Amino acid sequence: MKTLLSTILILIGMFSNAQIPKKEGNIKISPKSSLTITGDTNINSFTCVFNPNLLPSELNIIYKQTADNEFLLKNTKLILASDGFDCGSRAINKDFLSLIKAKQFPTIEIEVRQLKNLKVNNAEAILEITIAGISKTFKTLIHFNESDNNYKGSLELNINDFELSPPSKMFGLIKVKKDIDIDFNLYLDIP
């Protein structure tokens, strides 16, 4: 999930720097990038951080720019190891991996399908996220700063959309809420 946001940010940066439309481009993802998933239970909250060293170091994408400043994209799929998230403790890690069905589906896939520049330093991305074998399409806003190649955004997901059942603890007294937030803060090297 975190890499999904990274990919979106990378693509936005590449297109915002382009004076002449390109057909293909390479984008490097810095290990100082971060991707987190945050959720709540009925008594507390949790944050799971994706290991940035597990992000792909480079993406080679293909795109086409339309007349209305949209970019249609191919080869943007990020495949993330489900066990690349650290939630702060062994017990929470185990619950998180159980929630996303990591044994059956060891990867999470994020693919950016389309980007549209809205105004200076902002773009809308359409992406497809696959968790536990279920794919869903989402729109999200990305904010970018070209001077430091930083791309940020957030996306709220409902785990029920992916047919995930939140774990409960202590005989149902502690329950995970259905909405989770994916926050990304990416640093991209765009030639």
Backbone as a printed PyTorch tensor [residue, N CA C, xyz], in Angstrom:
tensor([[[  0.8260,  -1.1820,   0.0000],
         [  0.0000,   0.0000,   0.0000],
         [  0.8710,   1.2460,   0.0000]],

        [[  1.9380,   1.1760,   0.7710],
         [  2.8010,   2.3330,   0.8750],
         [  3.4990,   2.6220,  -0.4330]],

        [[  3.8830,   1.5960,  -1.0920],
         [  4.5700,   1.7970,  -2.3480],
         [  3.6440,   2.3730,  -3.3920]],

        [[  2.4080,   2.1430,  -3.2260],
         [  1.4410,   2.7200,  -4.1460],
         [  1.5670,   4.2210,  -4.1200]],

        [[  1.6110,   4.7630,  -2.9840],
         [  1.7260,   6.1940,  -2.8500],
         [  3.0550,   6.6680,  -3.3970]],

        [[  4.0910,   5.8910,  -3.1930],
         [  5.4070,   6.2350,  -3.7150],
         [  5.3770,   6.3200,  -5.2220]],

        [[  4.7610,   5.3710,  -5.8430],
         [  4.6920,   5.3480,  -7.2990],
         [  3.9480,   6.5650,  -7.8180]],

        [[  2.8830,   6.9100,  -7.1740],
         [  2.0990,   8.0650,  -7.5950],
         [  2.9420,   9.3160,  -7.5490]],

        [[  3.6580,   9.4700,  -6.4700],
         [  4.4750,  10.6570,  -6.3210],
         [  5.5890,  10.7040,  -7.3400]],

        [[  6.1860,   9.5990,  -7.6150],
         [  7.2650,   9.5210,  -8.5930],
         [  6.7640,   9.9680,  -9.9580]],

        [[  5.6470,   9.4610, -10.3290],
         [  5.1030,   9.7650, -11.6450],
         [  4.7210,  11.2340, -11.7670]],

        [[  4.1950,  11.8000, -10.7240],
         [  3.8210,  13.2080, -10.7540],
         [  5.0570,  14.0700, -10.9430]],

        [[  6.1130,  13.7530, -10.2270],
         [  7.3510,  14.5150, -10.3490],
         [  7.9150,  14.4430, -11.7450]],

        [[  7.8900,  13.2840, -12.3250],
         [  8.4350,  13.1240, -13.6640],
         [  7.6600,  13.9980, -14.6550]],

        [[  6.3550,  14.0100, -14.5190],
         [  5.5480,  14.7450, -15.4750],
         [  5.5770,  16.2430, -15.2110]],

        [[  5.7200,  16.6480, -13.9710],
         [  5.7390,  18.0760, -13.6800],
         [  7.0170,  18.7090, -14.1910]],

        [[  8.0980,  17.9490, -14.3290],
         [  9.3630,  18.4640, -14.8220],
         [  9.4440,  18.4400, -16.3430]],

        [[  8.5420,  17.7770, -16.9970],
         [  8.6480,  17.5740, -18.4320],
         [  8.1720,  18.8030, -19.1990]],

        [[  9.0460,  19.3590, -20.0320],
         [  8.6790,  20.4440, -20.9320],
         [  8.0850,  19.8570, -22.2160]],

        [[  8.6880,  18.7870, -22.6920],
         [  8.2440,  18.0970, -23.9000],
         [  7.7920,  16.7070, -23.4840]],

        [[  6.5740,  16.2850, -23.8820],
         [  6.0980,  14.9600, -23.4680],
         [  7.0700,  13.8510, -23.8860]],

        [[  7.3010,  12.9330, -22.9950],
         [  8.1640,  11.7880, -23.2500],
         [  7.2960,  10.5440, -23.3800]],

        [[  7.8480,   9.5130, -23.9360],
         [  7.1400,   8.2490, -24.0640],
         [  7.5650,   7.2680, -22.9780]],

        [[  8.7690,   7.4490, -22.4440],
         [  9.3030,   6.5080, -21.4720],
         [ 10.2120,   7.2580, -20.5130]],

        [[ 10.2990,   6.8030, -19.2630],
         [ 11.1730,   7.4590, -18.2950],
         [ 11.5080,   6.5530, -17.1230]],

        [[ 12.6700,   6.7930, -16.5350],
         [ 13.1180,   6.0680, -15.3410],
         [ 13.0320,   6.9930, -14.1340]],

        [[ 12.5250,   6.4780, -13.0540],
         [ 12.4070,   7.2330, -11.8120],
         [ 13.0770,   6.4220, -10.7060]],

        [[ 13.9370,   7.0830,  -9.9330],
         [ 14.6030,   6.4150,  -8.8100],
         [ 13.9250,   6.8210,  -7.5170]],

        [[ 13.7330,   5.8390,  -6.6390],
         [ 13.0760,   6.0590,  -5.3510],
         [ 14.1440,   6.0700,  -4.2650]],

        [[ 14.2130,   7.1680,  -3.5190],
         [ 15.2070,   7.2960,  -2.4530],
         [ 14.8090,   6.4650,  -1.2370]],

        [[ 15.7970,   5.8460,  -0.5700],
         [ 15.4840,   5.0950,   0.6540],
         [ 15.0390,   5.9800,   1.8170]],

        [[ 15.1490,   7.3020,   1.6880],
         [ 14.6310,   8.1640,   2.7580],
         [ 13.1190,   8.3780,   2.6350]],

        [[ 12.5060,   7.7690,   1.6330],
         [ 11.0540,   7.8150,   1.4640],
         [ 10.3710,   7.0090,   2.5640]],

        [[  9.1120,   7.3310,   2.8320],
         [  8.3790,   6.5700,   3.8540],
         [  6.9510,   6.3040,   3.4030]],

        [[  6.4270,   5.1920,   3.9200],
         [  5.0610,   4.7890,   3.6500],
         [  4.5200,   4.1690,   4.9380]],

        [[  3.3990,   4.6760,   5.4120],
         [  2.8340,   4.1630,   6.6610],
         [  1.3460,   3.8590,   6.4910]],

        [[  0.9060,   2.8910,   7.2680],
         [ -0.5180,   2.5720,   7.3670],
         [ -0.9050,   2.8060,   8.8200]],

        [[ -1.9480,   3.6010,   9.0020],
         [ -2.4090,   3.9340,  10.3440],
         [ -3.8560,   3.4820,  10.4900]],

        [[ -4.1470,   2.9190,  11.6240],
         [ -5.5080,   2.4770,  11.9060],
         [ -5.8390,   2.6710,  13.3720]],

        [[ -7.0810,   2.3980,  13.7080],
         [ -7.5540,   2.5550,  15.0810],
         [ -8.2750,   1.3030,  15.5340]],

        [[ -8.2110,   1.0840,  16.8230],
         [ -9.0560,   0.0880,  17.4720],
         [-10.0370,   0.8650,  18.3410]],

        [[-10.9040,   0.1750,  19.0090],
         [-11.8420,   0.8710,  19.8800],
         [-11.1650,   1.4220,  21.1390]],

        [[ -9.8730,   1.0910,  21.3770],
         [ -9.1890,   1.6420,  22.5550],
         [ -7.8470,   2.3090,  22.2510]],

        [[ -7.2920,   2.1320,  21.0520],
         [ -5.9580,   2.6410,  20.7560],
         [ -5.7900,   2.8070,  19.2430]],

        [[ -4.6110,   3.2450,  18.8320],
         [ -4.3020,   3.3390,  17.4070],
         [ -3.0160,   2.5650,  17.1260]],

        [[ -2.7380,   2.3030,  15.8540],
         [ -1.5130,   1.6050,  15.4770],
         [ -0.9740,   2.2060,  14.1890]],

        [[  0.3380,   2.1140,  14.0120],
         [  1.0070,   2.5940,  12.8050],
         [  1.9660,   1.5180,  12.3350]],

        [[  1.8650,   1.1590,  11.0690],
         [  2.7570,   0.1770,  10.4560],
         [  3.5740,   0.8930,   9.3840]],

        [[  4.9000,   0.7690,   9.4860],
         [  5.8190,   1.4680,   8.5920],
         [  6.4370,   0.4620,   7.6290]],

        [[  6.3990,   0.7850,   6.3310],
         [  7.0200,  -0.0880,   5.3320],
         [  8.5200,   0.1860,   5.2900]],

        [[  9.3080,  -0.8790,   5.2200],
         [ 10.7580,  -0.7550,   5.1550],
         [ 11.1510,  -0.1240,   3.8180]],

        [[ 11.6890,   1.1250,   3.8110],
         [ 11.9900,   1.7960,   2.5430],
         [ 13.0720,   1.0890,   1.7300]],

        [[ 13.8910,   0.2750,   2.3800],
         [ 14.9140,  -0.4730,   1.6520],
         [ 14.3150,  -1.5850,   0.7950]],

        [[ 13.0420,  -1.8960,   1.0040],
         [ 12.3620,  -2.9120,   0.2000],
         [ 11.6260,  -2.3130,  -1.0050]],

        [[ 11.6110,  -0.9750,  -1.0990],
         [ 11.0180,  -0.3330,  -2.2670],
         [ 11.9120,  -0.5890,  -3.4770]],

        [[ 11.3310,  -0.6870,  -4.6610],
         [ 12.1920,  -0.8400,  -5.8410],
         [ 13.0600,   0.4070,  -5.9780]],

        [[ 14.2890,   0.2280,  -6.4280],
         [ 15.1810,   1.3780,  -6.5520],
         [ 14.8630,   2.2190,  -7.7840]],

        [[ 14.1860,   1.6160,  -8.7680],
         [ 13.9050,   2.3320, -10.0060],
         [ 12.6660,   1.7680, -10.6820]],

        [[ 11.9340,   2.6450, -11.3330],
         [ 10.7850,   2.2510, -12.1560],
         [ 10.9930,   2.7700, -13.5720]],

        [[ 10.7390,   1.9330, -14.5470],
         [ 10.8000,   2.3380, -15.9480],
         [  9.3650,   2.3620, -16.4610]],

        [[  8.8240,   3.5610, -16.6400],
         [  7.4120,   3.6860, -16.9920],
         [  7.2320,   4.1400, -18.4400]],

        [[  6.0450,   3.8800, -18.9610],
         [  5.6360,   4.3290, -20.2950],
         [  4.3610,   5.1500, -20.0990]],

        [[  4.2810,   6.2890, -20.8110],
         [  3.1030,   7.1340, -20.6410],
         [  2.7660,   7.8800, -21.9220]],

        [[  1.5260,   8.3800, -21.9320],
         [  1.0360,   9.1940, -23.0380],
         [  0.3100,  10.3870, -22.4520]],

        [[  0.6480,  11.5790, -22.9150],
         [ -0.0150,  12.7890, -22.4400],
         [ -1.1840,  13.1130, -23.3600]],

        [[ -2.3420,  13.3970, -22.7570],
         [ -3.5290,  13.7450, -23.5320],
         [ -3.6240,  15.2610, -23.6870]],

        [[ -4.5590,  15.7120, -24.5080],
         [ -4.7320,  17.1420, -24.7700],
         [ -5.1650,  17.9130, -23.5280]],

        [[ -5.8410,  17.2670, -22.5940],
         [ -6.3050,  17.9690, -21.3880],
         [ -5.3710,  17.7670, -20.1900]],

        [[ -4.0700,  17.5980, -20.4560],
         [ -3.0240,  17.5350, -19.4340],
         [ -3.1480,  16.3350, -18.4980]],

        [[ -3.6420,  15.2250, -19.0220],
         [ -3.6740,  13.9750, -18.2790],
         [ -2.5780,  13.0680, -18.8230]],

        [[ -2.0900,  12.2000, -17.9480],
         [ -1.0790,  11.2320, -18.3510],
         [ -1.6410,   9.8370, -18.1420]],

        [[ -1.6760,   9.0510, -19.2110],
         [ -2.0990,   7.6580, -19.1510],
         [ -0.8330,   6.8230, -19.0090]],

        [[ -0.7910,   5.9280, -18.0290],
         [  0.4540,   5.2720, -17.6390],
         [  0.4190,   3.7630, -17.8000]],

        [[  1.5970,   3.2020, -18.0760],
         [  1.8010,   1.7530, -18.1210],
         [  3.1080,   1.4330, -17.4090]],

        [[  3.2390,   0.1830, -16.9880],
         [  4.4500,  -0.3030, -16.2960],
         [  4.7080,   0.4290, -14.9840]],

        [[  3.6560,   0.7560, -14.2620],
         [  3.8050,   1.4880, -13.0010],
         [  3.5230,   0.6200, -11.7770]],

        [[  3.3790,  -0.6620, -11.9620],
         [  2.9960,  -1.5380, -10.8550],
         [  4.1400,  -1.7170,  -9.8630]],

        [[  3.8400,  -1.4080,  -8.6060],
         [  4.7580,  -1.6770,  -7.5050],
         [  4.2720,  -2.9340,  -6.7980]],

        [[  5.1800,  -3.8470,  -6.6170],
         [  4.8440,  -5.0850,  -5.9190],
         [  5.5820,  -5.0580,  -4.5880]],

        [[  4.8060,  -4.9610,  -3.5050],
         [  5.3590,  -4.8190,  -2.1580],
         [  5.2140,  -6.1120,  -1.3730]],

        [[  6.2620,  -6.4620,  -0.6620],
         [  6.1940,  -7.6300,   0.2140],
         [  5.2900,  -7.3030,   1.3970]],

        [[  4.2770,  -8.1100,   1.6130],
         [  3.3450,  -7.8760,   2.7190],
         [  4.0550,  -7.8550,   4.0630]],

        [[  5.1240,  -8.6580,   4.1880],
         [  5.8480,  -8.7010,   5.4630],
         [  6.8890,  -7.5960,   5.5800]],

        [[  6.8450,  -6.5970,   4.6950],
         [  7.7620,  -5.4650,   4.7520],
         [  7.3040,  -4.3720,   5.7000]],

        [[  6.1790,  -4.5750,   6.3900],
         [  5.6530,  -3.5830,   7.3280],
         [  6.0470,  -3.9300,   8.7580]],

        [[  6.4120,  -2.9030,   9.5130],
         [  6.7240,  -3.0590,  10.9360],
         [  5.7390,  -2.2090,  11.7190]],

        [[  4.9570,  -2.8540,  12.5590],
         [  3.9150,  -2.1630,  13.3270],
         [  4.3420,  -1.8710,  14.7610]],

        [[  5.5940,  -2.1120,  15.0850],
         [  6.1110,  -1.7340,  16.3920],
         [  6.2350,  -2.8490,  17.4030]],

        [[  5.5360,  -3.9350,  17.2080],
         [  5.6700,  -5.0700,  18.1270],
         [  5.3410,  -6.3550,  17.3760]],

        [[  5.8720,  -7.4390,  17.8620],
         [  5.6500,  -8.7360,  17.2210],
         [  4.1630,  -9.0910,  17.1650]],

        [[  3.4320,  -8.8110,  18.2380],
         [  2.0050,  -9.1560,  18.2940],
         [  1.1960,  -8.3480,  17.2700]],

        [[  1.4850,  -7.0460,  17.1710],
         [  0.7500,  -6.2190,  16.2080],
         [  1.1440,  -6.5980,  14.7830]],

        [[  2.4350,  -6.8920,  14.5620],
         [  2.8630,  -7.3530,  13.2310],
         [  2.0950,  -8.6020,  12.8280]],

        [[  1.9670,  -9.5360,  13.7640],
         [  1.2580, -10.7870,  13.4830],
         [ -0.2110, -10.5170,  13.1370]],

        [[ -0.8420,  -9.6320,  13.8950],
         [ -2.2440,  -9.2850,  13.6270],
         [ -2.3910,  -8.6030,  12.2690]],

        [[ -1.4610,  -7.7040,  11.9490],
         [ -1.5240,  -7.0030,  10.6670],
         [ -1.3720,  -7.9830,   9.5000]],

        [[ -0.4000,  -8.8880,   9.5870],
         [ -0.1950,  -9.8710,   8.5260],
         [ -1.4040, -10.7930,   8.3940]],

        [[ -2.0280, -11.1060,   9.5160],
         [ -3.2520, -11.9080,   9.4760],
         [ -4.3760, -11.1300,   8.7970]],

        [[ -4.5110,  -9.8550,   9.1320],
         [ -5.5460,  -9.0030,   8.5430],
         [ -5.4420,  -8.9720,   7.0210]],

        [[ -4.2170,  -8.7850,   6.4900],
         [ -4.0570,  -8.6570,   5.0310],
         [ -3.8420, -10.0010,   4.3420]],

        [[ -3.9970, -11.0860,   5.0900],
         [ -3.8920, -12.4540,   4.5570],
         [ -2.5480, -12.6960,   3.8700]],

        [[ -1.4730, -12.3030,   4.5620],
         [ -0.1310, -12.3420,   3.9780],
         [  0.3300, -13.7500,   3.6180]],

        [[ -0.1160, -14.7700,   4.3440],
         [  0.2910, -16.1450,   4.0040],
         [ -0.2580, -16.5580,   2.6480]],

        [[ -1.4990, -16.1950,   2.3590],
         [ -2.1220, -16.5350,   1.0780],
         [ -1.7210, -15.5630,  -0.0290]],

        [[ -1.5140, -14.3040,   0.3340],
         [ -1.2080, -13.2410,  -0.6300],
         [  0.0080, -12.4700,  -0.1340]],

        [[  1.2210, -12.9390,  -0.4610],
         [  2.4370, -12.3630,   0.1100],
         [  2.8220, -10.9870,  -0.4290]],

        [[  2.0470, -10.4490,  -1.3720],
         [  2.3630,  -9.1200,  -1.8990],
         [  1.1260,  -8.2380,  -1.9540]],

        [[  1.3980,  -6.9490,  -1.9200],
         [  0.3950,  -5.9090,  -2.1570],
         [  0.8350,  -5.2080,  -3.4320]],

        [[ -0.0960,  -4.9730,  -4.3410],
         [  0.2470,  -4.3400,  -5.6100],
         [ -0.4220,  -2.9820,  -5.7140]],

        [[  0.3750,  -2.0240,  -6.2030],
         [ -0.1300,  -0.6690,  -6.4190],
         [  0.2610,  -0.2550,  -7.8310]],

        [[ -0.7320,   0.1560,  -8.5970],
         [ -0.4690,   0.5700,  -9.9770],
         [ -1.1230,   1.9170, -10.2350]],

        [[ -0.3110,   2.8820, -10.6860],
         [ -0.8300,   4.1950, -11.0480],
         [ -1.2730,   4.1170, -12.5010]],

        [[ -2.5420,   4.4170, -12.7370],
         [ -3.1040,   4.3110, -14.0850],
         [ -3.1400,   5.6420, -14.8180]],

        [[ -3.3650,   6.7210, -14.0480],
         [ -3.5650,   8.0180, -14.6850],
         [ -3.1870,   9.1280, -13.7150]],

        [[ -2.6270,  10.2130, -14.2480],
         [ -2.3090,  11.4070, -13.4710],
         [ -2.8790,  12.6200, -14.1900]],

        [[ -3.3410,  13.5770, -13.3820],
         [ -3.8390,  14.8160, -13.9570],
         [ -3.3370,  15.9700, -13.0990]],

        [[ -2.5670,  16.8750, -13.7250],
         [ -2.1210,  18.0680, -13.0130],
         [ -3.3170,  18.9650, -12.7720]],

        [[ -3.5200,  19.3600, -11.5080],
         [ -4.6530,  20.2050, -11.1650],
         [ -4.2460,  21.6690, -11.0940]],

        [[ -3.1660,  21.9330, -10.3920],
         [ -2.6110,  23.2760, -10.2720],
         [ -1.1730,  23.1190,  -9.8080]],

        [[ -0.5130,  24.2290,  -9.5940],
         [  0.8890,  24.1820,  -9.1890],
         [  1.0530,  23.3070,  -7.9430]],

        [[  1.9530,  22.3400,  -8.0350],
         [  2.3130,  21.4510,  -6.9270],
         [  1.2150,  20.4970,  -6.4770]],

        [[  0.1930,  20.2850,  -7.2770],
         [ -0.8790,  19.3410,  -6.9510],
         [ -1.2830,  18.5470,  -8.1820]],

        [[ -1.5780,  17.2710,  -7.9700],
         [ -2.0610,  16.4220,  -9.0570],
         [ -3.0310,  15.3960,  -8.4790]],

        [[ -3.9150,  14.9040,  -9.3350],
         [ -4.8400,  13.8360,  -8.9680],
         [ -4.3500,  12.5560,  -9.6300]],

        [[ -4.3180,  11.4840,  -8.8520],
         [ -3.8810,  10.1950,  -9.3830],
         [ -5.0250,   9.1970,  -9.2990]],

        [[ -5.1290,   8.3710, -10.3310],
         [ -6.0480,   7.2360, -10.3140],
         [ -5.1700,   5.9990, -10.2390]],

        [[ -5.4090,   5.2060,  -9.2170],
         [ -4.5730,   4.0350,  -9.0260],
         [ -5.3900,   2.8180,  -8.6820]],

        [[ -4.7720,   1.6760,  -8.9200],
         [ -5.3990,   0.4010,  -8.5930],
         [ -4.5730,  -0.2600,  -7.5050]],

        [[ -5.2310,  -0.6440,  -6.4220],
         [ -4.5800,  -1.3060,  -5.2980],
         [ -5.1240,  -2.7200,  -5.1990]],

        [[ -4.2020,  -3.6810,  -5.0620],
         [ -4.6070,  -5.0740,  -4.8940],
         [ -4.0930,  -5.5590,  -3.5430]],

        [[ -5.0390,  -5.9630,  -2.6900],
         [ -4.7340,  -6.5170,  -1.3720],
         [ -5.5310,  -7.8020,  -1.2390]],

        [[ -4.8790,  -8.8480,  -0.8100],
         [ -5.5360, -10.1410,  -0.6100],
         [ -6.2740, -10.6150,  -1.8660]],

        [[ -5.6920, -10.3320,  -3.0240],
         [ -6.2670, -10.7830,  -4.2840],
         [ -7.4370,  -9.9650,  -4.7940]],

        [[ -7.8310,  -8.9140,  -4.0790],
         [ -8.9490,  -8.0500,  -4.4750],
         [ -8.3770,  -6.7230,  -4.9630]],

        [[ -8.7740,  -6.2940,  -6.1750],
         [ -8.3010,  -5.0350,  -6.7520],
         [ -9.4080,  -3.9900,  -6.7220]],

        [[ -9.0450,  -2.7760,  -6.3270],
         [ -9.9740,  -1.6450,  -6.2820],
         [ -9.2770,  -0.4150,  -6.8450]],

        [[-10.0680,   0.4800,  -7.4620],
         [ -9.5520,   1.7120,  -8.0360],
         [ -9.8950,   2.8880,  -7.1190]],

        [[ -8.9170,   3.7960,  -6.9520],
         [ -9.0710,   4.9490,  -6.0730],
         [ -8.5210,   6.2030,  -6.7380]],

        [[ -9.0070,   7.3560,  -6.2890],
         [ -8.4450,   8.6550,  -6.6600],
         [ -7.8240,   9.2520,  -5.4080]],

        [[ -6.6910,   9.9210,  -5.5930],
         [ -6.0620,  10.5880,  -4.4640],
         [ -5.3400,  11.8330,  -4.9410]],

        [[ -5.1770,  12.7980,  -4.0510],
         [ -4.4900,  14.0470,  -4.3400],
         [ -3.0350,  13.9170,  -3.8950]],

        [[ -2.1280,  14.3840,  -4.7230],
         [ -0.7000,  14.3540,  -4.4080],
         [ -0.1760,  15.7870,  -4.4080]],

        [[  0.5840,  16.1070,  -3.3710],
         [  1.2470,  17.4050,  -3.2480],
         [  2.7310,  17.1710,  -3.4820]],

        [[  3.3430,  18.0070,  -4.3070],
         [  4.7580,  17.8010,  -4.5690],
         [  5.5370,  19.1080,  -4.5020]],

        [[  6.8110,  18.9610,  -4.1530],
         [  7.7440,  20.0740,  -4.0820],
         [  8.9170,  19.7140,  -4.9760]],

        [[  8.9990,  20.3500,  -6.1220],
         [ 10.0350,  20.0080,  -7.0900],
         [ 11.4360,  20.3520,  -6.6090]],

        [[ 11.5650,  21.3550,  -5.7430],
         [ 12.9000,  21.7710,  -5.3140],
         [ 13.6190,  20.6850,  -4.5200]],

        [[ 12.8900,  19.8830,  -3.7650],
         [ 13.5420,  18.7860,  -3.0290],
         [ 13.0380,  17.4070,  -3.4690]],

        [[ 12.3380,  17.3460,  -4.6080],
         [ 11.8280,  16.0870,  -5.1640],
         [ 10.9940,  15.3000,  -4.1580]],

        [[ 10.1750,  16.0080,  -3.3970],
         [  9.3480,  15.4010,  -2.3630],
         [  7.8920,  15.3550,  -2.8200]],

        [[  7.2550,  14.1830,  -2.5970],
         [  5.8780,  13.9480,  -3.0110],
         [  5.1250,  13.3380,  -1.8380]],

        [[  4.0130,  13.9710,  -1.4680],
         [  3.2590,  13.5410,  -0.2910],
         [  1.7970,  13.3370,  -0.6330]],

        [[  1.1850,  12.4220,   0.1040],
         [ -0.2380,  12.2130,  -0.0660],
         [ -0.7760,  11.2610,   0.9750]],

        [[ -2.0870,  11.1350,   0.9820],
         [ -2.7680,  10.2640,   1.9280],
         [ -3.9910,   9.6700,   1.2390]],

        [[ -4.3160,   8.4560,   1.6300],
         [ -5.4600,   7.7650,   1.0470],
         [ -6.1550,   6.9780,   2.1510]],

        [[ -7.4620,   7.1550,   2.2700],
         [ -8.2380,   6.3990,   3.2510],
         [ -8.8880,   5.2050,   2.5570]],

        [[ -8.7040,   4.0260,   3.1470],
         [ -9.2760,   2.7960,   2.6060],
         [-10.1800,   2.1460,   3.6450]],

        [[-11.1910,   1.4550,   3.1580],
         [-12.0510,   0.6540,   4.0140],
         [-11.6340,  -0.8090,   3.8120]],

        [[-11.2070,  -1.4720,   4.8680],
         [-10.7050,  -2.8420,   4.7300],
         [-11.7930,  -3.8100,   4.2500]],

        [[-13.0510,  -3.4560,   4.4630],
         [-14.1420,  -4.2990,   3.9740],
         [-14.1820,  -4.3490,   2.4440]],

        [[-13.6660,  -3.2970,   1.7770],
         [-13.6170,  -3.2800,   0.3160],
         [-12.7320,  -4.3990,  -0.2320]],

        [[-11.7980,  -4.8730,   0.5790],
         [-10.8860,  -5.9370,   0.1700],
         [-11.2460,  -7.2790,   0.8220]],

        [[-12.4810,  -7.3310,   1.3470],
         [-12.9960,  -8.5310,   1.9980],
         [-12.0800,  -9.0110,   3.1260]],

        [[-11.5500,  -8.0370,   3.8810],
         [-10.6930,  -8.3450,   5.0200],
         [-11.5130,  -8.2660,   6.3010]],

        [[-11.2540,  -9.1800,   7.2000],
         [-11.9470,  -9.1890,   8.4830],
         [-10.9690,  -8.7170,   9.5520]],

        [[-11.2780,  -7.6050,  10.1910],
         [-10.3520,  -7.1030,  11.2050],
         [-10.2550,  -8.0560,  12.3870]],

        [[ -9.0240,  -8.2480,  12.8860],
         [ -8.8770,  -9.1240,  14.0450],
         [ -9.4860,  -8.4790,  15.2910]],

        [[ -9.9250,  -9.3010,  16.2140],
         [-10.3810,  -8.7980,  17.5130],
         [ -9.6110,  -9.5580,  18.5840]],

        [[ -9.3760,  -8.8940,  19.6990],
         [ -8.5900,  -9.4690,  20.7810],
         [ -9.4130,  -9.5040,  22.0670]],

        [[ -8.9440, -10.2830,  22.9780],
         [ -9.5640, -10.4020,  24.2990],
         [-11.0570, -10.7040,  24.1880]],

        [[-11.3560, -11.7700,  23.4330],
         [-12.7260, -12.2410,  23.2620],
         [-13.6480, -11.1630,  22.6910]],

        [[-13.0960, -10.3570,  21.7660],
         [-13.9020,  -9.3460,  21.0850],
         [-13.9550,  -7.9990,  21.7650]],

        [[-13.2620,  -7.8310,  22.8790],
         [-13.2860,  -6.5430,  23.5660],
         [-12.4820,  -5.4780,  22.8100]],

        [[-11.4310,  -5.8810,  22.0830],
         [-10.6230,  -4.9530,  21.3000],
         [-10.8300,  -5.2860,  19.8270]],

        [[-11.3160,  -4.2960,  19.0630],
         [-11.6200,  -4.5110,  17.6500],
         [-10.9610,  -3.4270,  16.7980]],

        [[-10.4480,  -3.8360,  15.6230],
         [ -9.8800,  -2.8890,  14.6710],
         [-11.0280,  -2.2510,  13.8950]],

        [[-10.9700,  -0.9190,  13.7460],
         [-11.9820,  -0.2110,  12.9630],
         [-11.7230,  -0.4310,  11.4850]],

        [[-12.7570,  -0.2660,  10.6680],
         [-12.6880,  -0.6430,   9.2560],
         [-11.8960,   0.3200,   8.3800]],

        [[-11.6940,   1.5630,   8.7910],
         [-10.9750,   2.5360,   7.9690],
         [ -9.5090,   2.6070,   8.3710]],

        [[ -8.6370,   2.5990,   7.3660],
         [ -7.2040,   2.7730,   7.5930],
         [ -6.7140,   3.8860,   6.6760]],

        [[ -5.6430,   4.5480,   7.0770],
         [ -5.0300,   5.6150,   6.2860],
         [ -3.6690,   5.1620,   5.7970]],

        [[ -3.4000,   5.4360,   4.5330],
         [ -2.0780,   5.1900,   3.9590],
         [ -1.4700,   6.5590,   3.6920]],

        [[ -0.3460,   6.8190,   4.3210],
         [  0.3620,   8.0840,   4.1270],
         [  1.6940,   7.8050,   3.4690]],

        [[  2.0240,   8.6170,   2.4710],
         [  3.3050,   8.4520,   1.8030],
         [  4.0440,   9.7720,   1.7510]],

        [[  5.3510,   9.6730,   1.8600],
         [  6.2470,  10.8100,   1.8010],
         [  7.4500,  10.3330,   1.0030]],

        [[  7.4380,  10.5980,  -0.2890],
         [  8.4320,  10.0330,  -1.1860],
         [  9.4280,  11.0700,  -1.6720]],

        [[ 10.6580,  10.5950,  -1.8030],
         [ 11.7240,  11.3990,  -2.3900],
         [ 12.1700,  10.6670,  -3.6490]],

        [[ 12.0420,  11.3460,  -4.7860],
         [ 12.2690,  10.7050,  -6.0670],
         [ 13.3440,  11.4500,  -6.8530]],

        [[ 14.1860,  10.6720,  -7.5120],
         [ 15.1980,  11.2370,  -8.4000],
         [ 14.6730,  11.0980,  -9.8190]],

        [[ 14.2910,  12.2400, -10.3760],
         [ 13.6920,  12.2530, -11.7110],
         [ 14.6530,  12.9610, -12.6490]],

        [[ 15.2650,  12.2090, -13.5530],
         [ 16.2640,  12.8170, -14.4550],
         [ 15.6730,  13.8680, -15.3910]]])
